[in-house]
């Protein structure tokens, strides 16, 4: 699977969880914030990241889910 450019997976960073490049913000943490009702704007202001970072999180999550087979 191709990982979006703004997402990095490194065993020495964030315990190997996918995170936003240049941060310690994991994909699952950002998804949790969004699921809790945080807006893109609030997340961007609170964690000083760009809209493109948030879109990359969603793109990565979409790729993971779309490749999953549920029986």
MDAnalysis code that builds the backbone (N, CA, C; Angstrom):
import MDAnalysis as mda
import numpy as np

u = mda.Universe.empty(213, n_residues=71, atom_resindex=np.repeat(np.arange(71), 3), trajectory=True)
u.add_TopologyAttr("name", ["N", "CA", "C"] * 71)
u.add_TopologyAttr("resid", np.arange(1, 72))
u.add_TopologyAttr("resname", ["UNK", "UNK", "UNK", "UNK", "UNK", "UNK", "UNK", "UNK", "UNK", "UNK", "UNK", "UNK", "UNK", "UNK", "UNK", "UNK", "UNK", "UNK", "UNK", "UNK", "UNK", "UNK", "UNK", "UNK", "UNK", "UNK", "UNK", "UNK", "UNK", "UNK", "UNK", "UNK", "UNK", "UNK", "UNK", "UNK", "UNK", "UNK", "UNK", "UNK", "UNK", "UNK", "UNK", "UNK", "UNK", "UNK", "UNK", "UNK", "UNK", "UNK", "UNK", "UNK", "UNK", "UNK", "UNK", "UNK", "UNK", "UNK", "UNK", "UNK", "UNK", "UNK", "UNK", "UNK", "UNK", "UNK", "UNK", "UNK", "UNK", "UNK", "UNK"])
u.atoms.positions = np.array([
    [0.826, -1.178, 0.000],
    [0.000, 0.000, 0.000],
    [0.877, 1.251, 0.000],
    [0.495, 2.205, -0.806],
    [1.225, 3.472, -0.862],
    [0.729, 4.391, 0.252],
    [1.662, 4.882, 1.057],
    [1.335, 5.765, 2.175],
    [1.406, 7.212, 1.689],
    [0.396, 8.038, 2.047],
    [0.451, 9.448, 1.654],
    [1.765, 10.107, 2.111],
    [2.242, 11.049, 1.331],
    [3.532, 11.691, 1.577],
    [3.646, 12.306, 2.975],
    [2.583, 12.820, 3.498],
    [2.618, 13.498, 4.794],
    [2.513, 12.540, 5.984],
    [2.364, 11.265, 5.723],
    [2.275, 10.255, 6.780],
    [3.558, 9.435, 6.771],
    [4.099, 9.207, 7.955],
    [5.335, 8.432, 8.069],
    [5.115, 7.277, 9.036],
    [5.717, 6.139, 8.701],
    [5.685, 4.976, 9.579],
    [7.132, 4.606, 9.866],
    [7.520, 4.756, 11.124],
    [8.909, 4.538, 11.539],
    [8.879, 3.831, 12.890],
    [9.516, 2.678, 12.972],
    [9.488, 1.895, 14.210],
    [10.096, 2.640, 15.401],
    [10.890, 3.667, 15.137],
    [11.515, 4.431, 16.216],
    [10.737, 5.703, 16.579],
    [9.598, 5.894, 15.945],
    [8.789, 7.090, 16.183],
    [7.355, 6.672, 16.473],
    [6.780, 7.216, 17.507],
    [5.369, 6.934, 17.858],
    [5.099, 5.440, 17.984],
    [6.056, 4.712, 18.494],
    [5.923, 3.263, 18.698],
    [5.555, 2.533, 17.403],
    [5.998, 3.085, 16.282],
    [5.742, 2.449, 14.992],
    [4.386, 2.747, 14.390],
    [3.580, 3.542, 15.085],
    [2.269, 3.912, 14.553],
    [2.441, 4.942, 13.447],
    [1.567, 4.926, 12.448],
    [1.632, 5.971, 11.421],
    [1.326, 7.325, 12.053],
    [2.132, 8.324, 11.703],
    [1.923, 9.656, 12.261],
    [2.197, 10.712, 11.194],
    [1.809, 11.931, 11.499],
    [2.016, 13.039, 10.579],
    [3.501, 13.393, 10.562],
    [4.062, 13.477, 9.365],
    [5.484, 13.770, 9.183],
    [5.881, 15.019, 9.975],
    [6.983, 14.926, 10.699],
    [7.515, 16.055, 11.453],
    [6.826, 16.301, 12.783],
    [5.925, 15.385, 13.175],
    [5.222, 15.519, 14.452],
    [5.217, 14.179, 15.166],
    [4.644, 14.186, 16.335],
    [4.387, 12.939, 17.063],
    [2.884, 12.718, 17.180],
    [2.151, 13.230, 16.212],
    [0.699, 13.087, 16.180],
    [0.352, 11.865, 15.339],
    [-0.167, 10.834, 16.002],
    [-0.487, 9.601, 15.278],
    [-1.808, 9.744, 14.537],
    [-1.936, 8.949, 13.499],
    [-3.157, 8.924, 12.698],
    [-4.348, 8.595, 13.597],
    [-4.211, 7.601, 14.460],
    [-5.342, 7.221, 15.308],
    [-5.722, 8.326, 16.281],
    [-4.766, 9.105, 16.766],
    [-5.066, 10.225, 17.662],
    [-5.882, 11.286, 16.929],
    [-5.474, 11.619, 15.715],
    [-6.194, 12.626, 14.934],
    [-7.593, 12.131, 14.604],
    [-7.734, 10.854, 14.254],
    [-9.061, 10.289, 13.984],
    [-9.936, 10.346, 15.240],
    [-9.339, 10.102, 16.394],
    [-10.084, 10.186, 17.654],
    [-10.590, 11.606, 17.895],
    [-9.734, 12.603, 17.629],
    [-10.163, 13.997, 17.779],
    [-11.339, 14.307, 16.850],
    [-11.230, 13.903, 15.593],
    [-12.301, 14.148, 14.629],
    [-13.590, 13.439, 15.048],
    [-13.477, 12.206, 15.507],
    [-14.649, 11.446, 15.946],
    [-15.285, 12.057, 17.195],
    [-14.493, 12.799, 17.961],
    [-14.994, 13.454, 19.172],
    [-15.607, 14.814, 18.883],
    [-15.597, 15.206, 17.608],
    [-16.247, 16.453, 17.232],
    [-15.329, 17.644, 17.015],
    [-14.025, 17.430, 17.143],
    [-13.093, 18.531, 16.891],
    [-13.157, 18.890, 15.408],
    [-13.106, 20.167, 15.112],
    [-13.098, 20.626, 13.725],
    [-11.670, 20.631, 13.183],
    [-11.571, 20.655, 11.860],
    [-10.245, 20.787, 11.238],
    [-9.551, 22.026, 11.794],
    [-10.280, 23.134, 11.854],
    [-9.696, 24.407, 12.297],
    [-9.154, 24.308, 13.709],
    [-9.921, 23.717, 14.610],
    [-9.480, 23.597, 16.000],
    [-8.226, 22.729, 16.105],
    [-8.205, 21.615, 15.393],
    [-7.030, 20.733, 15.419],
    [-5.817, 21.470, 14.858],
    [-6.007, 22.176, 13.749],
    [-4.903, 22.921, 13.136],
    [-4.343, 23.958, 14.105],
    [-5.213, 24.665, 14.779],
    [-4.757, 25.706, 15.707],
    [-4.092, 25.106, 16.940],
    [-4.682, 24.059, 17.483],
    [-4.172, 23.449, 18.714],
    [-2.826, 22.753, 18.504],
    [-2.650, 22.109, 17.350],
    [-1.445, 21.298, 17.123],
    [-0.527, 21.850, 16.032],
    [-0.858, 23.012, 15.516],
    [-0.021, 23.697, 14.522],
    [0.331, 22.799, 13.334],
    [-0.709, 22.229, 12.742],
    [-0.536, 21.434, 11.537],
    [-1.401, 22.042, 10.435],
    [-1.196, 21.576, 9.216],
    [-1.907, 22.128, 8.067],
    [-3.098, 21.260, 7.687],
    [-4.012, 21.859, 6.959],
    [-5.190, 21.139, 6.478],
    [-4.765, 19.917, 5.677],
    [-3.703, 20.040, 4.902],
    [-3.219, 18.930, 4.081],
    [-2.786, 17.746, 4.945],
    [-2.290, 18.024, 6.162],
    [-1.929, 16.945, 7.089],
    [-3.175, 16.167, 7.495],
    [-4.251, 16.893, 7.792],
    [-5.500, 16.247, 8.186],
    [-6.097, 15.448, 7.029],
    [-6.020, 15.999, 5.843],
    [-6.512, 15.275, 4.672],
    [-5.694, 14.008, 4.434],
    [-4.398, 14.064, 4.691],
    [-3.551, 12.877, 4.540],
    [-3.930, 11.806, 5.555],
    [-4.289, 12.213, 6.769],
    [-4.759, 11.263, 7.784],
    [-6.005, 10.543, 7.276],
    [-6.955, 11.305, 6.753],
    [-8.189, 10.704, 6.243],
    [-7.918, 9.810, 5.036],
    [-7.018, 10.251, 4.172],
    [-6.666, 9.448, 2.993],
    [-6.037, 8.121, 3.428],
    [-5.143, 8.177, 4.408],
    [-4.492, 6.962, 4.905],
    [-5.538, 6.018, 5.518],
    [-6.426, 6.558, 6.347],
    [-7.463, 5.737, 6.974],
    [-8.363, 5.103, 5.912],
    [-8.696, 5.863, 4.894],
    [-9.526, 5.340, 3.804],
    [-8.838, 4.167, 3.112],
    [-7.543, 4.316, 2.837],
    [-6.814, 3.242, 2.157],
    [-6.783, 1.972, 3.008],
    [-6.572, 2.124, 4.306],
    [-6.530, 0.967, 5.199],
    [-7.879, 0.254, 5.195],
    [-8.946, 1.019, 5.340],
    [-10.289, 0.429, 5.424],
    [-10.719, -0.176, 4.095],
    [-10.392, 0.497, 3.003],
    [-10.837, 0.005, 1.702],
    [-10.126, -1.281, 1.294],
    [-8.980, -1.561, 1.879],
    [-8.248, -2.789, 1.560],
    [-8.584, -3.921, 2.513],
    [-9.405, -3.644, 3.515],
    [-9.759, -4.646, 4.499],
    [-10.892, -5.536, 3.982],
    [-10.739, -6.824, 4.165],
    [-11.782, -7.778, 3.808],
    [-12.467, -8.242, 5.091],
    [-13.774, -8.093, 5.131],
    [-14.538, -8.522, 6.299],
    [-15.419, -9.692, 5.879],
    [-15.306, -10.764, 6.615],
    [-16.076, -11.972, 6.293],
    [-17.086, -12.249, 7.374],
])
